[in-house]
Amino acid sequence: MASSSGDLSALFKDGNHVILQPATSRVTTTPEVAQRVRSFLWGVFWVDVSTPSLAENGFLDIAHRLQISASTWEYGCHGLANISRPWILVLDNADDPNVDYQAHFPPGSSGVLVLTSRNAECKQYATADFVALEGLSPNEATQLLLKAADVASDQRPLLEDDARGVATLLQSHPLALIQAGVYVGRGHCTLEEYPKVYERQRKRLLKFRPSQAQSRYRDVYATFEASVEILQASQTQSSRDALELLPLLAMCGPSQLPLFVFEAAWNGAQKIPKDESANEVDHRLTAWHMSRLPSLMQASEDAWDSFRLGEAVNSLRAFALVSTTVDNGYMRGSMHPLVHAWARDRQDERQQHESWIAMGCVVAASRSEREMWRVHGRHLKPQLQACTYHQGTATLHLYTHHLTAPKAPGEPPEYLLK
């Protein structure tokens, strides 16, 4: 955001729509903005639009504050439009890509609207500015952690190195830093010990909830889980594909994965006879392996259609569960390390095993696309290493080996059942 009140006052003029896009974490952005502009505004109003019921209750509350007799939420929305004095309305948590949030915009140009969303497509609503909020700087993350740990001011310089190490481990995620600080502050471990405790008890630490100053999403994992709940509720093809793709991506590493590997796997799958089986020493892929591919790759088309994969990735990106970059026309996907950890931890042992099999079959089927491996090999290698490390086997090996074929049709290899 702008750093001075003058910059803010210029940005927040009547009729402006300002879109704020937080980083992966849910930080308390909107209260901070509201406080900084309160001096030159008559009224500051905040509505949580994460669900229809919360949005309706928020606008009904506005109508009550404006002393408007309201039977529906629209009265609050239109009531703001009739206020001639300067006001600001914050629509927070506008994350659902299937909702048109413009319906909640007061008509006219008598006030300022700020909308916060993890969905970058919401920038189309901006008439003044779209602001992508970056994460904390290393120093800011360190100080937030020390403050959350209730470290005395005179002791903080002595612990800055340990705190900086924890901040780096948590990728400066604000909510994770607060949780870590409270955990340390309660005496469960020291800042120096935290990385080792995290290595052993990651899931416990990232679900640890301070009793005071809780985030709306309660803990780091609950933040990400809220996005999955929206995807589950939407019942669209892209949402279903996204939910199927997410655990597969979690089997790889969090760094950039060339998404072309899915097209390469589809091409490889077309070369496998549908009725072919294999004996115990046969290393050819069979129909059993192909049946483990995600459903977006099962479509019986004559040519690869990237639409479903693209829409699934866009659905995950809309909730900041993945980030994408495009290099020479090829898209790569990556995950924030904490999102990646959550995407693995939310699966039970059986689900992780099935996800590993599915992703392994994707990689194995793609091996026939030698040009893809030549071009993208350096990005694929760490993903393969993460995948094989997760399962504790060297079954997958770059370029040369692939998943051993089953003994008979429909029967998986023995090592896949371990």
N, C-alpha and C positions, 0 to 999 in steps of 0.2 A: 504493500500500500504506500501511498504518498507519505513522506516523512514529516511534513509540517502541516499546521492547521490551515495555512494559506492554500497549500496544494489540495487539501481535503475539501475546503470550502469551494474551490474552483470545480472540483470533481462532482461534489454533491449539490448540484443546482436543480431547481424545479424542472421536472419532466425527465430527468436523467434516469436511466436504468444501468446500474453497475453490477457486473457479474463477478463474483469472487470464486475462484476454484482452489480449494485447499489442497495441500499435498496429500499423501497417502493417509496421514493421520487425521483424526477429527480434533482440531484445536479450537480453543475458544476465541475464534476470530471475530464473530459478529458483536459480542459484548464490547470488545476492545474498540472496534470501529465506532459503535454507538456512543461510547464514552468520549471519544475524541471529537465527535461532531456535535455533542449535546449542547455545547456553548452557543452555537448559532442555529439551533433548531428548537421549535416550540414543542414538538412531540416526537418521541422515539417509540416505534411499535415493532414487536417481534412475533413472528408466527412460524411454528414448526410445521412444515408441509411434508414431512416424511410419510405421513399416512393421511387419507382423506378425513378421517375423524379428528385428528389433531389439527388439521388445517381449518376445518369448520369451527372447532372450539376456539381456535385462535382468533378468527374473525368475529365470532360472537362476543368474545371478550373485548375486542376493540369497540364493537358497537356499544357494549355496556359502559366502557370508559368514556365514550363520546356521548353518553346519555341518549342513545338512540334506541327506541323500542324495536327490537329485531326478532323476527320469527325464523329467518334463515341467515346463513353466513354472508350472503351477498349484501345484506344491509351494512355490515361492517366495512366491506370492501368499497361500496359506493359512498358510504359516509365519509371515508377519508378523502375521497375525491372532492367533496364539498367544503373541505377545510382550506381556508385561504392562507392561514399562517404556515410557516415552513415546518415540514415534518419529514420523517424518514420511516419507511417500512422495510423491515428485513424479513425476507422469506428464506428460512434456513432449512438445510438438509434436502434440497431439491435434487435428489439423486436418481429417482426412478426414470429411466429413459422412455418409459411407456406413458408417462404423464405429461400433458401439455400444461405447464405451469403458468402460461400466459393468462389462463382463466382467472388466476388470483391477482392479476395486476389491476389496481384501481384505474378507472378510466380518467382521461384528462391528463393535465401536466402540472398539477398544483403541488406535487411532492416529489420525493426521491425514493426510488426502489432499489434495494440491494438484494440480490439473490445469491445464495451460496450453494455450490453444487460440485460434486466430484466429476460430473459429466461435462466434458469439454464442449459438447454440442450445444449446451445452454448459452454459449457465448453469442449465439444468434439473437438473443433477446437484448443484448447490450446496445444502448444508444449513446452512452458516454464512454465506457471503458470495460474491457475484460481483463481481470487481474489474476494471473496464475500465482498463487501464493507458494513460495518456495519453503523448503524445510529450514530448520534452525541452523545457524552457523555452529562450528565446533565449540566456540566459546559460549554461545548462548545455551547450547545443549549441556555443557559442563556445569554452568551456573544453575540451570534449572534442576539438574540432578542433585547438586549440593544443597540447594534450597529445599527440595522435596525430602532429602535425607535429614533435614533439620540440623545441618552442620553449622556451628557457630561461625560468625564472620571471620574471627581471628584464626580459626582452624582451617578455613577453606584453602588458603594457599598451600598448606601441607598435603592436602588430599586431591589437589587438582589433577595430578598425573593419573591417579587411580580412577578418578571420575571421568577423565577424558577417555581412558580405555573402555570404560563401561558405555559411554556415549557412542564411541565408535562401534562397539559390539552391537548396540541397539539401533545403529544407523540414524541416530539423533531423532528418533520417533518420540514426540512429546509425551504421549500417553504412556508409552513404555518407560520413558525416563522417570515420570512421576511414580509409576508403580514400583520401579526399581528403587527409587529414593525412599519411598515409604517402607518398603521391605527392609532396606538397610537401616532406616531410622528406628524400626521396631526391634532391632537387635538380632535379626535372623542371620545376618552375616555382615562382614565389612565390605567396603567398596573394593578392596583388593581381592577379596574372596569371591565376589559376585560372578566374575566370568566362569569360574570353575563350577559354581552352583548352577549357573545358567546352562552349562554344558550337560549337567546331569538332570536338571529339573526344569527344562525350558518351558514345557507346557504349564507347569504349576506357576512359574513366575509370571508368564504372560497372561494368566487368568487371575492373578492376584489382584484384589480390589481394595483400595484404601477406603476406609469408612467415611471419610470426609472429602469434600471437593471432588466427588465422583463425576466422571464424564457421563454424558447422556448415554453412551454406549457401554459404560461400566468398566470394561477392560479391553485390552488390545484385541484379543480374539473375538470378543463380542462385537467389536467394531466391524471386523471383516464378515462375521457371521450374519450381521444385519443385511449386508449386500446379497448374500446367498438367499436369505428369506424373501427378498424382493424378486429375485430371479425365479425362485420356486413358485411364487404366487402369480407370476405373469403368464405362465402356460403358453408361451410362444415357442416356435421352433428354435429360434436363435437362443432363447433362454435355456431350453433343454440341452441344446448342443454345448452351450457355455458351461453348464453344470457337468456335462460329461467330459469336456475338455480340461477343466480345471484340475482334477486329480491326476490326469496324465502329465500335465505340465509340472506338477509338483514332484513327479518322480525324476525329473531332470534337475539341473542346477538352476539357480535364480538368474544367472547371466543370460545374455542374448541367445535365444534359440532360433535358428533359421526356420521359419514356418513352412518353407518350401519342402521340408522333409515329409510333410503330410501328402503333398502332391506326388512326391517321388515314391512314397509308399503305395499310393493308389495306383500309380503306373506299374510298380512292381507286382502288385496284387493281380493285375489283369493278365499277367503271364503265367499264373499258377492254375493248373487244371483243377476244376471244381470237384472232381471225383477222385483226385489223386491221394493215396495214402502213402505211408513210408514205414519201412521196417526199422529195427532198432539202430542200425548203423547208417541209415540214410539221413543226410543232413539237408535235404530239400524241404522247402516250406510247403505246407499243404493247406487244404481248405480249413482245417482246424485253426491254424494261425490266423487266417483271414477273418474267421468268425469273431476273433478277439479285437479286431479293429473297431474304433469308435463308429457309431451309426452314421455320422456325416460322411464317412468314407465307404459306406455299404451301398450307396445309391447305384443302381444299375444303369449308368449312362455310358454313352459311347466315348465321351471325353470328360476329363476332369473338370468339375465345376467348382470354382473356388468360393462361390457365393456363401454357402453355409459356413465354411470355415471362417471367412472374413466377418460374417455377421456374429458368429460365436465369439471371436476375438474382440470385436467392437463392443459386445455386451459386457465382457470382462473388463475391458478398458474403461467403459462408462462408469464403473464402480471403483476404478483405480486398483483393480486386482492384478492387472497386467499393464505394462507400458510397451509401446511399439516404436520402432524406428524403421525407416525405409532406406536401403542402401542399394543403388543401382537397380532399382525396381523390385528388390526383394525385401519382404517384410521380416523383421525379427521381433520376437516377443521376449520380455524379461519380467521378473517379479521382484518387488521389494523383498529383501531377505526375511522380514517378519511375516509378510503375506505368504511367502514360500513355506516358512516353518508352519504357519497355521494350516495351509492347504494340505500339508502332510499329516499334521497332528490330528486334524478333524476326522481322518479316516481311521477305522479300527484296523487291526492286523490283517484281517481277511480282505478288506477293501484296498489296503495298500498293496497287498499281494496281487490282486486282480488288476490294479492300475499299473503295476510294474509289468505284468504280462502284456497288457494292452500296449503300453508304450514300447516295450521290447519288440513286439510284433510290428509296430510302425517302423522302428529303426531297421529291423531285419528285412522287411519288405522293400525298404528304400535302397538297399545295398546295390541293386542292379543299376541304379542311376549314378554311374561312376563320375560323370561330369559334375553332378551336384556335390558329391563328396570332395571332388578336387577343388571346387570353388568355395565351398562352405565348411571344409573339413576342420579348420582351426576353431570355428565356432561350435561345431558339433562335438568335437572331442571332449571338452569339459562336461557337456551334457551327458555323454555316454559314461564318462567316469562317475558322475554323480548317480546315474541310474544303476550301474553295476555295483557301486559302493553301497547303495541303499539295500540291495538284495543280498549282499555278501557273497557274490559269485562273479566269476569272470566269464560268464556265459556269453555276454556281449563283448565283442572286441572290434575295434575300429577296422573297417574295410573287409576283413577276412572271414569272420565267423558270424553266426546268427543263432537264433533259438533252435535247439535241437527239435526235429520233427517228432510227433507222437508215434507210438508203436502201431496204433490202429486208428481208423477214422473215429473222431470224437473223443479219443483218449489222450490226455495231455501227457507230456514227458514226466517222468517220475520226479525230477528235480523241481518242477513247477508246483508240485503238491507238497513239498517239504514245508 
